[in-house]
């Protein structure tokens, strides 16, 4: 008689954590994060060499008007492009808001930006943090910084060359407002990683996706859609 081997407890817990909502990913360990980024890097490479621009767990989507703080590639470019220096905003307003006062009201409209290729990862491959910001603010709260320390440690341990930091919002508010809010918050995370964690700015780029890609597609106003996503693109 043959017996099916038992799945190890650690494997089972890891699988359970990946199946939970975005908020549960705050509890992933450093090794879990590094492992997920290795998988992301692999699927980005596979999708970038596939004429269809997709592979299992990842689809490349061309966004015509993203909120971006890095040089945007051409629509047909490989996703493993070298980013511009993190924090180099495409608009003067975005640069001023993040560099001087992240609490500045989100009133100014962004200028036109070039299309960018965005990697839409399957939920089980995503690395998200639900980071609390003040209302109408992009300032990172003091009590949220411990969450970022684990991300920092994992980034230092990982051999990923380029991370894309993606801000997401829920569908409350206007499209324009959510677009601006998402990039300002992504920029604030990049600022923390470079200035307070010592991550090389050349490894980071910021992107704002607004409300386009909710984690919870059944309830687009759910809290878990307000998140910062960390993608290992190369």
C-alpha positions in Angstrom: 0.0 0.0 0.0 1.3 3.4 -0.9 0.9 6.5 1.2 0.9 10.1 -0.1 3.6 12.0 1.7 2.4 14.6 4.2 2.9 18.2 3.2 5.2 20.0 5.7 3.7 22.5 8.0 5.8 25.3 6.8 4.8 24.6 3.2 1.1 24.5 4.2 1.3 27.8 6.1 3.1 29.5 3.2 0.4 28.3 0.8 -2.3 29.5 3.2 -0.7 32.9 3.6 -0.6 33.4 -0.2 -4.3 32.5 -0.5 -5.3 35.1 2.1 -6.2 38.7 1.3 -3.6 41.4 0.7 -3.5 42.4 4.3 -2.3 39.0 5.4 0.8 39.4 3.3 2.1 41.8 6.0 2.9 38.7 8.0 5.1 37.1 5.3 8.7 36.4 6.5 11.8 37.7 4.9 12.4 34.3 3.2 8.8 34.2 2.0 9.3 37.6 0.4 12.6 36.7 -1.3 11.0 33.5 -2.6 8.0 35.3 -4.1 10.3 37.9 -5.7 12.3 35.1 -7.3 9.1 33.7 -8.8 8.1 37.1 -10.0 11.5 37.7 -11.7 11.1 34.4 -13.5 7.6 35.1 -14.8 8.6 38.7 -15.9 11.4 37.2 -17.9 9.1 34.6 -19.5 6.5 37.1 -20.4 9.0 39.5 -21.7 10.3 36.9 -24.2 6.8 35.7 -25.2 5.3 37.3 -28.3 1.9 37.4 -26.5 3.4 39.3 -23.6 2.1 36.9 -20.9 2.8 33.7 -19.1 1.2 31.8 -16.3 0.7 34.2 -13.4 1.5 37.4 -15.3 0.2 39.5 -18.2 1.9 42.6 -19.5 -0.5 45.5 -20.0 0.2 48.7 -21.8 -1.0 51.7 -19.8 -1.4 54.9 -21.8 -1.5 57.4 -18.9 0.1 56.0 -15.8 1.3 58.2 -12.9 5.0 57.5 -13.0 8.2 58.7 -11.3 10.5 56.7 -13.6 11.3 56.8 -17.3 8.5 55.0 -19.1 9.4 52.4 -21.7 8.0 52.1 -25.2 4.9 50.0 -25.4 6.8 47.1 -26.9 9.8 47.3 -24.6 11.0 44.5 -22.4 9.8 44.7 -18.8 13.4 44.3 -17.5 14.3 47.8 -18.5 16.7 49.9 -16.5 14.8 52.5 -14.5 15.5 56.2 -14.2 16.8 57.4 -10.8 14.1 56.8 -8.2 12.1 59.9 -7.3 12.7 61.7 -10.7 9.1 62.8 -11.2 7.5 63.3 -14.6 5.8 66.5 -13.3 7.1 69.4 -11.3 4.2 69.1 -9.0 4.9 65.5 -8.1 8.5 66.3 -7.4 7.6 69.2 -5.1 5.0 67.1 -3.3 7.2 64.2 -2.5 10.5 66.1 -2.0 9.2 68.8 0.3 5.9 68.0 1.9 4.1 64.6 1.4 1.1 66.1 3.3 0.6 68.7 0.5 -3.1 68.5 -0.7 -3.5 66.6 -3.9 -4.9 69.4 -6.1 -2.7 69.8 -9.1 -3.3 67.7 -12.2 -0.4 65.8 -13.7 1.0 66.5 -17.1 0.8 64.0 -20.0 3.1 61.0 -19.6 4.3 58.3 -22.0 2.7 54.7 -22.0 4.3 52.2 -19.7 4.2 48.4 -19.7 2.7 47.2 -16.4 3.0 43.6 -15.2 -0.4 42.4 -13.8 0.6 39.6 -11.5 -1.8 36.9 -10.3 -2.8 37.5 -6.7 -0.8 34.5 -5.4 2.4 36.0 -6.8 1.9 39.5 -5.6 3.7 41.1 -2.7 1.5 43.8 -1.1 1.6 45.9 2.0 -1.4 47.7 3.4 0.3 50.9 4.6 -1.7 53.5 6.4 -1.3 57.1 5.3 -3.1 60.1 6.7 -6.3 61.2 4.9 -5.5 63.1 1.7 -1.8 62.6 2.5 1.2 60.6 1.2 3.2 60.8 4.5 4.2 57.5 5.9 3.0 57.2 9.5 5.6 56.4 12.2 3.9 53.3 13.3 3.9 51.9 9.8 7.7 52.0 9.4 8.3 48.6 11.1 6.4 46.9 8.2 8.9 48.6 5.8 11.9 47.3 7.8 11.1 43.7 6.8 10.7 44.7 3.1 14.1 46.5 3.5 15.8 43.4 4.9 14.3 41.2 2.2 15.5 43.6 -0.5 19.0 43.6 0.8 19.0 39.8 0.9 17.5 39.4 -2.6 19.5 39.5 -5.8 16.7 41.3 -7.7 18.2 44.1 -9.7 15.1 46.3 -10.2 12.0 46.6 -8.0 8.9 48.5 -9.1 7.0 50.1 -6.3 3.4 50.4 -7.3 0.7 52.5 -5.5 -2.9 51.2 -5.7 -6.1 52.8 -4.4 -9.7 51.7 -4.1 -12.4 53.2 -6.3 -13.6 55.8 -3.9 -12.9 59.3 -5.3 -12.2 60.5 -8.8 -9.9 58.7 -11.2 -7.6 61.7 -11.4 -7.4 62.0 -7.6 -6.6 58.3 -7.1 -4.0 58.5 -9.8 -2.2 61.3 -8.1 -2.5 59.7 -4.6 -1.2 56.4 -5.8 2.1 57.8 -7.2 2.7 60.1 -4.3 2.4 57.2 -1.9 4.6 55.0 -4.0 7.2 57.8 -4.1 7.0 58.1 -0.3 7.8 54.4 0.0 10.7 54.8 -2.4 12.0 57.7 -0.3 11.8 55.6 2.9 13.6 52.7 1.3 16.5 54.9 0.0 16.9 57.4 2.8 16.1 55.2 5.9 16.9 51.7 4.7 19.9 52.4 2.5 18.5 50.7 -0.6 20.3 51.8 -3.8 18.0 54.2 -5.7 19.0 52.6 -9.0 17.2 49.4 -7.9 13.8 51.2 -7.4 11.2 52.8 -9.6 7.8 54.2 -8.6 4.5 53.8 -10.5 1.0 54.8 -9.6 -1.9 52.6 -10.9 -4.7 54.4 -9.1 -7.8 52.2 -9.0 -7.0 50.2 -12.2 -6.0 46.9 -10.6 -7.9 46.1 -7.4 -6.8 43.1 -5.4 -10.4 42.4 -4.4 -12.2 42.5 -7.7 -15.6 41.7 -6.1 -15.5 44.8 -3.8 -13.4 47.5 -5.4 -13.8 49.8 -2.4 -12.4 47.2 0.0 -9.6 48.3 2.3 -7.2 45.7 0.8 -7.3 47.5 -2.5 -5.5 50.5 -0.8 -2.0 49.0 -0.9 1.6 49.3 -2.1 2.8 46.5 -4.3 6.4 45.4 -4.7 7.3 43.8 -8.0 10.7 42.2 -8.9 10.9 43.0 -12.6 14.5 42.0 -13.3 
